[in-house]
Amino acid sequence: MVSIIRGSDNFDSSISEESTKAWVNFNGQGTVAIRDDENVSSISDIGTGNTMVSFSSNMSSSNYIWNGNSSFTSANTPYMLCSVGSNYTLSTSQFQINTVNSTVVQALDSPLVMTHVTNS
């Protein structure tokens, strides 16, 4: 199903229910655990602030995009979600998330990570 949305500038936008191909909400601290998801088979803790997300059904190509957010444990420890460096590329079956303390640019585990994937 496609919905047409008209903004105040009279510009029409199309939104398809099929645009989100996967999403996950998980605890990335201690023993990692999925709270809820769609099309995610598992998450794996592969290091401090580093989680691998695996799809239940592969993406049609590795040219998808993902974004997300993560929480902080105190007002003095903000996190940001960032992509992995040049030594990792997206695959059709999984992608890697890093959570980082944005103040000191240090990898840290986050108690709340949320991400979603879109693919045409």
Buried (B, 14 or more C-beta within 10 A) or exposed (E): EEEEEEEEEEEEEEEEEEEEBBBBBBBBBEEBEBEEBEBBBBBEBEEEBBBBBBBEEBBEEEEBEBEBEBBBBEEEBBBBBBEBEEEEEBEBBBBBBBBBBBEEEEEBBBBBBBBBBBBE
